[in-house]
Amino acid sequence: MTKQTSVSLNASHAWPDDPAPAAPARLVSVSTRVNPIRPEQFLRRAKGAERFFWREADAAQTLAGMGIAAEIFAWGQSRFADVETQTRALFANAILDEPAPAPALMGGFAFRDDFVPDNTWAAFHPAHFVLPHLQLTEGAGGETWLTLNALAAPDEPIRELRGSLKQALAARAAWLMAHDEADAAAIPENAQTEITYPMSLASWTVMLHEAIRRIQSGELKKVVLARMCELRGKQPLDVDRAMAFLNDHYAGCYRFLFEPRPGHAFLGATPELLARVNGRELRTMALAGSQKRGRTAEEDAALERDFLSNAKELHEHALVADMLRERLEPHVRELDMPDAPETLKLSNIMHLHTPVQAELNEASGVLPMVALLHPTPALGGSPRETALEFIRENEPITRGWYAAPIGVLHAGADGALDGAFAVAIRSAVAQHERAWLYAGCGVVGQSIPQNEWAETALKFKPMLNAFGS
């Protein structure tokens, strides 16, 4: 079996005496169609290695990966453009099997471009993408492919390498299929955990009153503020059990796992799409405003009627929808965006939702749209820079990758980098026996701190339940 190769593309390793930088490595991928392998089982077999997972809300595509063939890092205000440059270099002159799903990078960005990892986020960077060594791709119809990715040295014979990779891929496929059923019943329950909330209601109230004061003075229109919940167990928390729960109970969400170092995982199930680009086709959404679900169909319908006429919630949502329209209009030929929101219902909460479709002026890929839209007023505020400054000054937590873009990148048919990114809410970062959960809410002039506290408690529920708490 070939040895896995990990290569960082963001730095030169040449010595000062080298006459010239070495020629770049070349991506070689081999693929094979296989009998269906459950992505969740694929991840369990990869436990102890680097692991990655992405599932679309409509189940149009599921990707899972293990190991690292190549990594991309970027920092600062240019991180979106730098990731694009490095990804293009990685895919340039790649040797791929056809027809087969294209190799995909999985990763994301920190909420802030000046993010500095702390202990909680020790394994994460301001921008970090991974090309998995072994990639599983499952289509909407159940068609399943395995792809093995490797970087070839400039002088390495490609034909011989492809032959070795195909042998290794066949062995990997047999290994996965042999254990698919045997391991299914071996998933332990998550052990009982201790739950703590570092921020008190009193501190939360002070922070929100200051935000409301600035909104009422006209300095802000809206700001999104977050708080944290910490879980601590007596044994390592079971990320596999948590992902299985999210897949079972939040099928209408984008589910993700990014574990760049074994035991350091960021995972979640978010309802919010930031941008999906395929050629000139763009999809995004405005998602803002929250209401609990009813215990009966009648109560749920009554709550929905009140929700759709609630002035505070409609105002909060309109700020996001108006921003999307304003930012997108210079970049699109056609913009399909309803005038009034609908409801998006999840198992424990409903949101005001405006779906957006557009035809881009040019097929420039997904990353320019991510850079344009992040952060939306749904996770930052309005005006954007004023809201971000308020968050920096007043929010006592490090958001890390919470509320930031996470998703997949691949080479499109026209040469652009297509893909999809969601906003990483309803999420947690897990580190062995501990996990940190995040939840936020939009604050406007009519906000009541106690109500917003209750809203964030509701938003903690998916990840608390996922970890059995």
C-alpha positions in Angstrom: 0.0 0.0 0.0 1.4 3.4 -0.8 2.6 5.7 1.9 0.3 8.7 2.6 1.9 12.0 1.8 1.2 15.2 3.6 2.3 18.4 1.9 1.7 22.0 3.0 1.4 24.3 0.0 1.8 27.6 1.8 5.5 27.6 2.5 8.9 27.0 0.8 11.2 24.5 2.3 14.3 25.4 0.1 17.6 25.9 1.8 19.4 29.3 1.2 22.1 27.5 -1.0 19.5 25.9 -3.3 19.9 27.3 -6.8 16.2 27.3 -7.4 13.0 26.1 -5.8 12.1 22.5 -6.5 9.5 21.8 -9.2 6.0 21.5 -7.7 4.6 18.1 -6.9 1.8 16.9 -9.2 -1.6 15.6 -8.0 -2.4 12.1 -9.1 -5.9 10.7 -8.3 -7.3 7.2 -9.0 -10.9 6.3 -8.5 -13.2 3.3 -8.5 -16.9 2.8 -8.2 -17.8 0.6 -5.3 -20.8 -0.9 -3.7 -22.5 1.5 -1.2 -20.4 2.2 1.8 -22.1 4.2 4.5 -20.2 7.4 5.0 -20.7 7.2 8.8 -19.0 3.8 8.8 -16.2 5.1 6.6 -15.5 7.7 9.4 -15.6 5.1 12.1 -13.0 3.0 10.2 -10.9 6.2 10.0 -10.9 6.8 13.7 -7.4 7.6 14.9 -6.5 9.4 11.6 -7.4 12.8 10.3 -11.1 12.7 9.3 -13.4 14.9 7.2 -17.1 14.9 6.3 -19.6 17.0 4.4 -23.2 16.3 3.6 -25.5 18.6 1.7 -28.9 19.5 3.2 -30.7 18.0 0.2 -28.4 14.9 0.3 -27.3 15.7 -3.3 -23.8 14.8 -2.3 -21.9 13.4 0.6 -18.1 13.5 1.0 -15.9 11.8 3.6 -12.2 11.7 3.8 -9.4 10.1 5.9 -5.7 11.0 6.0 -4.0 14.0 4.3 -2.6 14.1 0.8 -2.1 17.9 0.8 -3.0 20.8 3.1 -3.5 24.5 2.4 -3.2 27.3 5.0 -3.7 31.0 4.8 -3.8 34.0 7.1 -4.9 37.6 7.2 -7.3 39.7 5.0 -6.1 38.0 1.8 -6.9 34.4 3.1 -9.8 33.8 0.7 -7.7 34.8 -2.4 -4.6 32.9 -1.0 -6.6 29.7 -0.6 -7.9 30.1 -4.2 -4.3 30.7 -5.5 -3.0 27.6 -3.7 -5.9 25.4 -4.7 -5.4 26.3 -8.4 -1.8 25.4 -8.1 -2.7 22.1 -6.5 -5.2 21.2 -9.3 -3.0 22.5 -12.1 -1.9 19.6 -14.4 -3.5 17.1 -12.1 -3.8 13.5 -13.5 -7.4 12.3 -12.7 -9.5 9.3 -13.5 -12.5 10.0 -15.7 -15.4 9.7 -15.4 -15.2 9.9 -11.7 -16.0 12.5 -9.0 -13.3 15.2 -8.9 -11.0 15.3 -5.8 -12.4 17.8 -3.3 -10.7 19.9 -0.7 -12.6 20.1 2.6 -12.1 22.9 5.1 -13.0 26.4 6.2 -12.1 29.7 7.7 -12.1 31.3 11.1 -14.8 33.9 11.8 -12.1 36.7 12.1 -9.2 37.2 9.8 -7.0 38.1 12.8 -7.8 34.8 14.5 -5.1 33.5 16.8 -5.6 29.9 17.9 -6.0 29.4 21.7 -6.1 26.1 23.6 -9.7 25.4 22.4 -8.8 25.9 18.8 -5.2 24.6 18.9 -5.5 22.5 15.8 -7.2 25.2 13.6 -6.0 28.1 11.5 -7.5 31.2 10.0 -7.9 29.2 6.8 -7.3 25.5 6.5 -8.2 23.1 3.7 -7.3 19.4 3.3 -7.2 17.1 0.3 -7.9 13.7 1.9 -5.7 10.8 1.1 -8.8 8.6 0.7 -12.0 10.2 -0.4 -15.5 8.7 -0.4 -18.1 10.4 -2.7 -21.8 9.4 -2.5 -24.3 10.9 -4.9 -28.0 11.5 -4.4 -28.8 8.2 -6.2 -26.5 6.2 -3.9 -23.7 5.9 -6.5 -20.5 5.6 -4.5 -16.9 6.2 -5.5 -13.6 5.9 -3.7 -10.7 8.1 -4.7 -7.1 7.8 -3.6 -5.1 11.1 -3.9 -1.3 11.4 -3.8 1.3 14.0 -4.8 3.9 12.8 -7.2 7.5 14.1 -7.1 8.5 15.8 -10.4 10.7 12.9 -11.4 8.4 10.1 -10.3 7.2 7.9 -13.1 3.5 8.5 -13.3 2.5 5.2 -14.9 4.1 3.2 -12.2 2.6 5.4 -9.5 -0.9 5.1 -10.9 -0.5 1.4 -10.9 0.6 1.4 -7.3 -2.3 3.7 -6.3 -4.8 1.5 -8.0 -3.6 -1.5 -6.1 -3.7 0.4 -2.9 -7.2 1.7 -3.7 -8.5 -1.9 -4.3 -7.0 -2.9 -0.9 -8.7 0.0 0.8 -12.0 -0.7 -0.8 -11.9 -4.4 0.3 -10.8 -3.3 3.9 -13.8 -0.9 4.1 -16.3 -3.4 2.8 -15.1 -6.2 5.0 -15.7 -4.1 8.1 -18.8 -2.2 7.1 -21.2 -4.3 9.0 -18.9 -5.7 11.7 -18.3 -2.3 13.3 -21.9 -1.0 13.1 -22.9 -2.3 16.5 -19.7 -1.3 18.3 -20.5 2.3 18.9 -20.6 3.1 22.6 -23.1 5.6 24.1 -21.6 9.0 25.0 -20.9 9.0 28.7 -22.5 11.4 31.0 -20.9 14.9 30.9 -20.6 17.9 33.2 -22.2 21.0 31.6 -21.0 24.5 32.5 -21.8 27.9 31.0 -18.8 30.3 31.4 -21.0 33.4 31.0 -23.6 34.3 33.5 -27.0 35.7 32.7 -26.0 38.9 34.5 -22.9 39.3 32.3 -25.0 38.5 29.2 -27.6 41.1 30.2 -24.9 43.8 30.6 -23.5 43.0 27.1 -26.9 43.1 25.5 -27.9 46.3 27.1 -24.8 48.0 25.7 -25.6 46.6 22.3 -29.2 47.8 22.5 -28.1 51.2 23.7 -25.8 51.6 20.6 -28.6 50.4 18.3 -31.1 52.9 19.7 -28.5 55.6 19.4 -28.2 54.9 15.6 -24.6 53.6 15.8 -25.7 50.0 15.0 -28.7 48.4 13.3 -28.0 44.9 14.5 -25.3 42.9 16.1 -25.0 39.1 16.6 -23.7 38.0 20.0 -22.7 34.5 21.1 -22.0 32.6 24.2 -20.4 29.2 25.0 -21.3 26.0 26.7 -18.6 23.6 27.9 -18.9 19.8 28.2 -16.5 17.7 30.2 -16.6 13.9 30.3 -14.6 11.3 32.3 -13.6 9.7 29.0 -13.2 11.0 25.4 -16.4 12.2 23.9 -17.6 10.1 21.0 -17.6 12.2 17.9 -18.9 9.3 15.9 -22.0 9.0 18.0 -22.5 12.7 17.8 -22.3 12.7 14.0 -24.7 9.8 13.8 -27.2 11.7 15.9 -26.9 14.8 13.7 -27.3 12.8 10.5 -30.4 11.1 11.9 -32.1 14.2 13.4 -31.0 17.1 11.2 -31.3 15.7 7.7 -32.3 19.1 6.4 -29.0 20.7 7.5 -25.5 20.8 6.2 -23.5 18.4 8.4 -19.8 18.6 8.7 -16.8 17.3 10.5 -13.3 18.7 10.2 -10.7 16.8 12.3 -7.3 17.9 11.1 -5.6 16.3 14.1 -7.0 13.1 15.7 -9.0 14.0 18.8 -9.4 17.7 17.7 -12.7 17.9 15.8 -15.1 20.7 14.7 -18.5 19.3 13.9 -22.1 20.5 13.5 -25.4 20.6 11.6 -26.2 24.0 10.2 -29.3 25.1 8.4 -27.6 28.1 6.8 -26.1 28.0 3.3 -23.6 30.8 2.7 -22.9 30.1 -1.0 -23.1 27.3 -3.5 -21.6 28.0 -6.9 -21.7 25.7 -10.0 -20.4 27.6 -13.0 -22.5 30.7 -13.2 -25.3 29.4 -10.9 -25.3 30.8 -7.4 -27.5 29.7 -4.5 -27.5 31.4 -1.0 -30.1 32.3 1.6 -31.1 34.8 4.2 -31.7 33.0 7.5 -32.5 35.1 10.5 -35.2 35.1 13.1 -35.9 32.2 15.4 -38.9 30.6 17.1 -39.3 27.4 19.1 -41.4 24.5 17.6 -44.8 23.6 19.1 -45.4 20.4 21.0 -48.5 19.6 18.8 -49.4 20.4 15.2 -51.9 22.9 16.3 -49.5 24.7 18.7 -46.8 24.6 16.0 -49.1 26.2 13.4 -50.1 28.9 15.9 -46.5 29.7 16.7 -45.7 29.9 13.0 -48.5 32.4 12.3 -47.3 34.6 15.1 -43.7 34.2 14.0 -44.5 35.4 10.4 -46.1 38.5 11.7 -43.6 39.4 14.5 -42.3 42.8 13.8 -39.0 42.3 15.7 -38.2 39.0 13.9 -39.2 40.4 10.5 -37.0 43.4 11.0 -34.0 41.2 12.0 -34.6 39.1 8.9 -35.0 42.1 6.6 -31.6 43.4 7.5 -30.0 40.2 6.3 -32.1 39.9 3.1 -31.5 43.6 2.2 -27.7 43.1 2.6 -27.7 40.1 0.4 -29.6 41.9 -2.3 -27.2 45.0 -2.0 -24.0 42.9 -2.2 -25.1 40.5 -4.9 -26.7 42.9 -7.4 -23.4 44.2 -8.9 -22.2 40.6 -9.5 -25.3 39.0 -11.0 -27.3 39.1 -14.2 -30.5 37.8 -12.6 -31.5 37.7 -9.0 -34.4 35.5 -7.9 -35.3 36.5 -4.4 -38.8 36.5 -2.8 -40.1 39.7 -1.2 -41.3 37.9 1.9 -39.7 35.1 4.0 -41.0 31.7 4.6 -40.3 29.4 7.6 -37.6 26.8 7.7 -38.5 24.2 10.3 -36.0 22.0 12.1 -36.7 19.5 14.8 -36.6 22.0 17.7 -36.7 25.4 16.1 -38.0 27.4 13.1 -36.3 30.2 11.3 -37.4 32.9 8.8 -35.9 31.9 5.5 -35.5 33.6 2.1 -34.0 31.4 -0.6 -31.8 33.2 -3.2 -30.8 32.1 -6.7 -28.8 34.1 -9.1 -26.9 33.9 -12.4 -23.4 35.3 -11.9 -21.9 37.8 -14.4 -19.0 35.5 -14.8 -18.0 32.0 -13.6 -15.5 33.2 -11.0 -15.9 30.3 -8.5 -17.3 30.1 -5.0 -14.5 31.7 -3.0 -15.1 35.3 -4.3 -18.8 34.9 -3.2 -17.7 33.6 0.2 -15.4 36.6 0.7 -18.2 38.9 -0.5 -20.8 37.5 1.9 -19.0 36.6 5.1 -20.0 37.6 7.6 -23.6 38.3 6.8 -25.7 40.3 9.2 -27.1 36.9 10.4 -23.8 36.2 12.1 -22.0 39.6 12.3 -24.4 42.5 12.2 -25.1 45.8 10.4 -23.2 47.9 9.5 -20.7 45.1 9.1 -17.5 46.8 10.4 -19.2 48.6 13.3 -20.8 45.3 14.4 -17.6 43.4 14.1 -15.8 46.0 16.2 -18.5 45.7 18.9 -18.1 41.9 18.9 -14.3 42.3 19.3 -14.7 44.7 22.2 -17.5 43.0 24.1 -17.8 39.3 23.3 -15.7 37.4 25.9 -15.2 34.2 23.9 -13.0 33.3 21.0 -15.3 32.3 18.2 -12.7 30.3 16.2 -14.5 28.7 13.3 -17.9 29.1 14.8 -20.2 31.2 12.6 -17.7 31.1 9.8 -17.6 29.5 6.3 -17.0 25.7 6.1 -17.4 23.5 3.1 -15.8 21.9 0.0 -13.9 23.1 -3.1 -13.4 21.3 -6.4 -12.4 22.2 -9.9 -15.4 23.2 -12.0 -15.8 22.4 -15.7 -14.9 25.9 -16.7 -11.7 26.0 -14.7 -13.2 28.0 -11.8 -13.2 26.6 -8.3 -16.8 25.6 -7.6 -18.1 24.3 -4.3 -20.4 24.9 -1.4 -20.0 26.6 1.9 -22.3 26.7 4.9 -22.2 29.0 8.0 -20.8 26.9 10.9 -23.6 27.4 13.5 -25.1 24.7 15.6 -21.6 23.5 16.1 -19.0 22.4 18.6 -15.2 21.9 18.8 -14.3 18.7 20.6 -10.9 17.9 22.1 -10.7 14.4 23.7 -12.8 14.6 27.0 -14.0 18.2 26.4 -16.2 20.0 24.0 -17.1 23.7 23.6 -20.5 24.5 22.1 -21.5 27.9 20.6 -24.8 29.7 20.1 -25.6 33.2 19.1 -28.6 35.5 18.5 -29.3 38.7 16.6 -29.7 41.7 18.8 -31.9 44.6 17.5 -33.5 47.6 19.2 -36.5 45.6 20.4 -34.4 42.7 21.9 -35.0 41.6 25.5 -31.8 40.0 27.0 -33.7 37.3 28.9 -35.5 36.2 25.6 -32.2 36.2 23.7 -30.7 34.1 26.5 -33.5 31.6 26.1 -33.0 31.6 22.3 -29.4 30.7 22.6 -30.3 27.9 25.1 -32.6 26.5 22.4 -29.7 26.7 19.8 -27.4 24.7 22.1 -29.9 21.8 22.1 -28.7 20.0 18.8 -25.1 19.7 19.9 -26.0 18.9 23.6 -28.3 16.1 22.4 -25.7 14.9 19.9 -23.2 14.4 22.8 -25.9 12.8 24.9 -26.2 15.7 27.4 
